Amino acid sequence: MINSLALGWWLIRVTIWLAVAAWLLRVFVEASGRSFAARDRAIRWSWLIGALACVAHVVAAMGFGHCWSLGNAMRHTAMETRRVIGVELPASVFVNFAFMAFWLYDAVREFRSSEVRSLGAMRHGIWLTMMLNGTVVFGPRYWMWVMIPCAVATIAIAASRVRSK
């Protein structure tokens, strides 16, 4: 018999790890500035896989972590944000829902577009903020040491692209 608590714990984590990896793949492929045969396809598919992994993460967290209760999700979020940053932010659950919907919309829009669009400073900033917030508030402590270099690299990439234009 499958232990649903263990399965849920792993689904919540693996789906967000996949989403973060897909986001980073998109950032680094785009930042390479190289043209190669599969570049646009790699960007589009990594973006879609990241968006779908984000959706799966939210579904797994709501189902396994919060028993499909928005109240439970808000209480958990408030408790974790208070523990980490000293402020209760229960409504930030809705920011996560909006981010998930925007990422999915953006990935579908990317597939429908004739050419791949650069993430741009605003989109880089949104994703970076969400990834840092999620890892610092909900992730294990060692994730912060993974995300800080990723954040520095993302900022450096965005800054170099602005300077080169």
Disulfide bonds with the S-S distance in Angstrom:
none
